Amino acid sequence: MTKDIDPATAADIEQQVENPEAFLHTCLYFTANRLSRAITRMADDAFATTGLAPGYGYVIRLSVAKPGITQKELSEKLYITPSTLTRFIDKLEAKQLVERKVQGKTVLVYPTDKGRELEPTIRAASKKLLESYQAILGNEAAAQLTLSLETTSEQLEK
């Protein structure tokens, strides 16, 4: 007994035989990493004026918005591991942009005066990043892509 092959599957197989690299264009892992590298370059360019990597800037923005935010909450909001966040905060403390205060078992993060002064520059860098990719993608496509990525990430994290 032979099983019929779906014409779409047959076409995919034929394309991959003719072009063994075709899978790269339909692989979520590859395309997501490609997108990540492209947006990271754009973010690094936009944040160059701050003297900080984008991730560090977002820690400051969140600590200014909510002084005394817990490290746990920062880690959850930024989708980074607690150990990565600890390294971020260590570097930001060394630059005197944030400070930690321990309250029992909870670590609270506060912006310093220097951190608060830098926050408008960080906000401007965030805006520059947004405008950079909106100029390429268009406002609607950029918003749709962001929403789609957020939704997809939530589904894959379950």
Summary of the structure (lengths in Angstrom):
residues: 158
radius of gyration: 21.2
end to end distance: 39.4
largest distance: 75.9
contacts: 394
relative contact order: 0.10
helix: 73%
strand: 9%
